[in-house]
Amino acid sequence: MIKIAVAKGDGIGPEIMDAVLSVFEAAKVPLEYNYVDMGKWVFDKGYSNGMTPEAQETIESLGILFKGPMETPKGKGVKSVNVTARKTWNTYANKRTFQTLHGVDTVFSKAGIPIDITIVRENIEDTYGGVEHMITNDVALSRRFITRQGSMQVIKYAFEMAQKKGARRITCGHKANIMKLTDGLFLDVFYEIARQYPDLNADDVIVDDLCMKLVSKPDLFDVVVLTNLQGDIVSDLCAGLVGGLGFAPSANIGDHISIFEAVHGTAPDIAGKNIANPTALLLSGLGMLRHLGLMETAAMIENALLYTLESGRHTGDFGDRNTPSLNTTEFAGAIIGNFGKEPQHNPKPLLDNHSVIPSICRLKNNPMLESVENEEEYIVGVDMFIESNEQPAAVAEKCLQHTRDLFKLVTISNRGTQVWPKGSVFTNLVNQYTCRFESIGDVPVTQTDILELYKRLMTDFKICSTELLNKWGDKKAYSLAQGQ
């Protein structure tokens, strides 16, 4: 028996989890369940991360968490337990598979356009770091983290998965045309890893173009890998292509711990009525079984699910309104009754089981992800984020008084658009400027030099934030302002 942690979740979570586990029990899946306390009611008991210490210890000792949907309390300043779990255990790859399900009508199924898309979303970084500050009364700042090693983890997983799947194409969705350093780094890593897989057709698409193509010609795509926020949006878009979040499984894969969950909401309006659709959670559970090597068992259950859908059996949220809908328990029972039957469309091969017990790694220290710097690093200036409601020329005049011998004022921007030394009077301003000081002749400067400039500037301005301007060799590691 393979031991896994199970958290039933909030709202409809307990009833859809019970339905899925009843299917597993009927299929004699060799799993032993350790139930753990996570979710809104745990927040309400005072645990700010939404899980008890005992739950965290159990999950870390077993390496697998199967969870229902969970609610984050509103207005209490707490983070989502779903995001916290993924980030705490470094489940860096969110894999969501979207396939045409016969019996679930969509515009594409009616048109005979097959969909089989796997979205791999980076799961740890990006704006989901949640590092935000109000730096003036009118200006909020969010820091977006994209790292080389974090990108390598998720992109390497995507290529390995695509190769095992026999994918015909792997695509990087990005916005590197605008975010040249962050998305640019992600895209660079994609092509670095692509060179290790010459048999895979690797390409990239700007994310807005990707969305347009997905809703017009979804059959063009196979595996798509994206950064966190873009991947979140695109994966929900793909759910809409196949019938909605009720048919969207999700796996969060890490080196040591993996989480399998339905990503739809807790639906409190129908909680306790036994009418929720358990399909997404069941499909997520089947992904877990395959992750654990239970290939034949997973295929047998999935074939029964597909046969059930093909035969027109449905819960109240989809299907033919002229036929009676099943409640949650009845739908699970219909699947169990179809064990051993094969669907007409896309039957899953009954591969042999080869159980994989999760290998538990007892870590003494946090892993440090760091690449080797091939070129020497220099500081060649600083961006000073200042608060001011003065006009750009007045801000520049004050800044120029403090440059002295080491620094020159190169540009002043407002919301990323240059407003000094040139700009347009039609550019609307907010009360926060970014003043860029570069060292004269690009000579290296020290943090002490930066601090002295800071001390001089603070006599005229409130300095909200700073960012060093770094160079590696001859390469500048900072972006230009719009219009600079």
N, C-alpha and C positions, 0 to 999 in steps of 0.2 A: 504493500500500500504506500502511496505517495502522500505525504502530509502537505496540506496547503492551508493558508490563512484565508478565511472568508469573512467579509464585512457586508452585511445585508443592505445597509444604506438607509436612506430616509424616504418618506413618501411612499411611492409604489415599490421601492427597493425590496423590502422583505417579501412581498407577494411574488414579484417576478423572479427573485432569487430562489424562493421555495419551488417555483414551477420548474426552473432550470435544474435544480438539484434533484427533483423528482425524476426528470428525464435521465439524468446521470445515474441515479440509483437503479432505474429500470434497465439501463444498459450495462449495469454492473461495472461501472467505471471504477478502477482501483484507486480511489482517492479517499483520504481521511481528512475531515474538515475540523480545523481549529477556529472557532468563531471569535472575532476580535471586535472591540468597541471603538467605532469611528463614526463621525457624522455630526449633525447639528445638535443632537441631544448631548453629545460629549462636549461640544463647545459650551452648551448651556450649563454644564457642570463645572466650568471654569478651566478646561484644558484648551489653551489658546491655539494649539495646532490641530485641534479636532480629533485627536486620538489619545488614548490613555498610554502611559508608559509601558504597561503590560502588552498592549496591542503592538506598539513599536518593537518591543523585544521579540514577540512571537513572529512578526513578519520578517524581521532581520534574521531570525534563526531558521526560518523555513524557506525563504527566498522567493515565494510565490504568494501574491495577493489577488484574490478574486473578489471584486467589489461591485455592489450596486450603486446607483446614483446617490449623490450626497449633496446636501444643501449647506451653503455657507450663510450664517446669520447676517441679516442686513444691518448696516449702520453701527456695527460694534468694533470697527477698525481691525477686524481679523482677516487673515488671508484664507483663500479657498483651500479646504482640506485636500481637494483633488490635485491642485497645483503643488501644494506643500508635499504631498506624498511622492509625486513624480520627481520633484527637485531634491528632496531629502535623500532619496535612494538612487539618484542619478540614473533614472530610467530615460536615457538620452534620446531614444528613438520611439516616436509614437507612430505605430503602423495601423492604418485603417484601410480595409479592403472593401471596395464597392463593386458589386456584381448585379447584373440583371437577374431578378428573381421572378420566375414565371408564376403568375398569380398575383403579383403586385404590379398593377398597371401604372405606367408612366407614359409620357409622350414618346419616349425613346423605345420602350417595349412595344407600343402600338405601331411604331414606324419600322419595327424589325431591326433596330440598331442595337447591337449587343454592347454592353458596358462591362469591362473588367479592368478597373483602375485601382492601383495601390498607391496611396499617399503616405509618404514617410516624412514626418514633421519633426524638426529638431525640438526638443522637449524641455530644455533647461534654461536657455539663454534668452537673448533678444529683449524686448520690452517686458517680457514676463519675469524678468528679474525684479520688477516692481520697485525699482529705486527711483523715487520721485520726490521732488521738492517744489514748494512754492518759493520762487526766488525774488519775486516782488508780489505786491497785492494782485497784480494783473497777469502774472506770467508763471506758468507751471512748467517744470522741466522734468523730463523722463530720460534716464540714461539707457541706451540700447547697447547691450553687450553681445558681440559676436566674437568668438575666440577661434583660433586656428585648431586647437586640440578638440574643442567641443564640436566644431564643424567636421573634423576628421572622424570622430566617433560615429556620428549619425550618417554621414555620407558613406563611410566604409560599410556600415550595416546595410544601407540601401543597396549598394552594389553586390554585396554577398547574397542578400535576399533575392535580388533580381536575377542573379546567376542561377541560384537554386530553383527559382520559379521558371526559368527558361524564358525570361522576358525578351521581347523583341526590341524594346526601347527603354532607356532611362533618361529622364529629363530633369534638369535643375530649373525650378521656378525661382525668380529673383527680381530685384529692383536695382541692379548694379549700375544702371544708367543714371540713377539719381543718388543712391547711397553708395558711392564709389569705394569707400573704405570698408564699411561693414558688409553689405551684400557683395561687394567686390572681393572681400576675403573669402566669403562662403563659396562664391563662384570659382575663384582660383583653386581652392581646395578640391572642389568637384572635379575639375579637369586634371589636377595632380593625381587623384585617385583613379580617374577614368583611364589613365595610361596603363594602370595595372590590370585592366580588364579589356583588352583589345577586341574581344569577341562580342562585347556589348555595344550597341549603338547608343552613344551618349551625346546629348545635345542640351541646349538651354533655351528658355523662353522667358521674356519679361512677364511678370506675374499678371498684369492687367490683360495682356494679349493671351496669356494662358487661360484666364477666366472666360474670355470671349470664345476661345476655341473649345473649351470644355462644354459650354452650353450649346454649341453649334455642331461640333464634331467630336464627341467624347471618345469615340472608338479609335481616334488617332493615338491615344495615350495609353501607356502601360504602367510604368512606375514613375512617380514624380516625387522629388525630394525638395523640401523647402525649409526656410527658417521658421521660427516658432509662430509668430503672429500671422504671417502669410499662410503658413501651413494650417493654422487653425481655421482661417476663413475659407481657404480652398477646400479643406476636407468637409466642412459643412456644406459648401456648394455641391460637392460630389454626392453627399448624402441626398440632396434634393433630386439628383439625377436618377436615383434608384428607388425613390419612394419616401425618403425622409430619414430622420435620425432613429426611428424605430427599426431600421434595417441596417444600421451602421455599427459594425463591431470595432473594438479598439483594443490595441495591445501596447503597453508601455514597456519597452525592452531596455534592460540595463545589464551590465556585466555580472552583477551579483544578485539583483532583485528585479523581478518583472511583475507588472500589474496588468490585469485583464479586467476590463470594465465596459459597461454601456455608457456612452457619453451623453445620452439624452438627459433631460431634467427629471426631477423627482415627482412632477405632476401631482401636487398636493390636492388638486380639485377632484381627482378620481382615486386618491389613495384609500385603501381599505375596501374598495368596491369589487375587487377581484375581476377587473375588466381590462387591465393594462396588457399591452403586447410585450411578451418576453423575448421576441425574436432577436433583438440587438444583443441582449445579455447572453442568450444561448449561443449566438455566433461568436461572441467574445470568448465564451467558455470553450467553444470548439477550437479557437485559436490557442487557448491555453493547453488543451489536450494535445494538440500537435506540437506545441513547444515542449511538452513533456514526453514526446515520442509515442503517444497513443494514437497513431495514425489511422489504424483500421477502425477503432472505436469512434473516432471523430468523424470519419467518412460515413460510417453506418448511420450515425445520428443525423449528420447533415443531409444525407440522401433521404432520410425519413422526413426531415423538415421540408426539403424541396418538394417531395412527393405530396406532402400535406398542403403546401401552398398551391401546387399545380392543380390539386383536386378541388380547389375553391374554398377550403376551410380557412377561416379568418377570424380575427378579433374585430372589435367594433371600429377600429381606426382605419381600416382599409378593406378592400375587397368589394365584391358585388353586394350592393345594398338590398338586392332582392332575395338574398339568401340569409338565413339566420346567422348572427355572429356568435362566436364562442367566447366564454369568459376565459380568464387566464388559466385556470386549472383544466378546463375542458380542452383548450388549445394544446397544452402540454400532453394531455391524455391522447389527443389525436396523433401527435407526433409519435408517442410510444406505441400506439396501435399500428403505426406504419413502419416499425422497425423491420428491416429485411427487404423493403420495397425500394425499387430504383426509379428515380424520376425520368421523365422522357427527355428533359433538357439538362445538359451539363451535369451528368452523374459524376460523383467523386469516386476515384479508384480506391479499392480496399487494400491499401498498402499495409505491410506487416507492422504490428506494434513493436516498438523497442523502447521500453520505458526508460526515461532519463530522470534520475533522481537529481534535483537541483543541488549543485555543489556549493556548499556554504563556506564562504571565505571569512575567517575571523580577522578583521583588520585592526591593527594597533594604532595606525595613524591615517589621517585623511590622505588619499592619493593626490599628488601634485601633478597637474597636467601642464607641461612646459616644453617648448621646443628649443632647440639650440639656436642662438643668434649667430648667424654667419657673418654679419658685418657689425662694426662698432657703432654703438648708439651715442647720439649727441643730443643735447638740448640746445635749440637755436631760437627760442623765443617763448612767448606765452600769450594765450587768449585770456583777457580779463573781462569777465561778465559783470557789468556795472549797472546800477540803477540810476536813471536820470530821466527827467521829462523835458530836458533842454533839446534844442535843435542840434543836428549833427555837427555843424561848424563850431558851436559853442563847446560841445563835448571834446572835439578835436583840439581846440585851443587849450583847454585845460590839460589834456593828455600830453600835448607837445611840450608843456612846461616841465614835465617829469621824465623825459626820455634820457637826458644826459648823454654820456659817451658810448654806452654799450648798446642801447636800443633805439630803433626807429619805429614810429607809428606807421604801419603799412596800410591798414584799412579799418574802417568801422562799419559794422553791419547791424541790422535790426531784423530779427526773425529770419536770419540767414541771408538777407539781401543787402548788398553793399549800399551805404548811404554817404560814405566819405572815403576817399577824396573826390569821388564822383558818384552821382546817383541821380534821382529824379524827385522833384517836389511832390509828385503824385504817389510816392511810396508812403503808405500809412505806417505810422510808428507806434510802438508800445514803449513803456518806460523801462526798457532793458536793452542795453547795447552790448555788443561784443567788440572789444577793442583789441586788435591784434598788434602785438609788439614783436618784431623780429630783431635778432642781433645784427648789428652792422657788419656786413661782409659775410653773414652766415657763420660767424665764428662761434664755437661752443661757449655756452654760458653755464653757470651753476645755479642750483636752487637758491643759494644765498643771494646771487644777483637778482633772481626773480623776486625774492622776498623783499629786497631793498626797493625794487620798483613798486611792489605791492604797498609798502609802507608810505611811499611818496604819493601814490595815487589815492590812498585812503583819506588823505587830507581834503580831497575834493569830492570823493564818491563813496557810496556804499558799494563794496565789491561783493557780489553775490556768489561768485564761483570762479575758479581758474582751471585752465587746461594747459599743460606744457605742450610746446611744439617740438616734437622729436624728429630726428632723422636717423636712418640706418644706412650708413655709407653715404651715397649721394641721393638717396630716395627720401623725399619729404613724406612724413607720416601724418599729414593733416590735410583737410579739404580746403578749397577756396570758397569764399563767399559767392553767392549768386550775383553775377555781374562784375566780379572782380577781374 
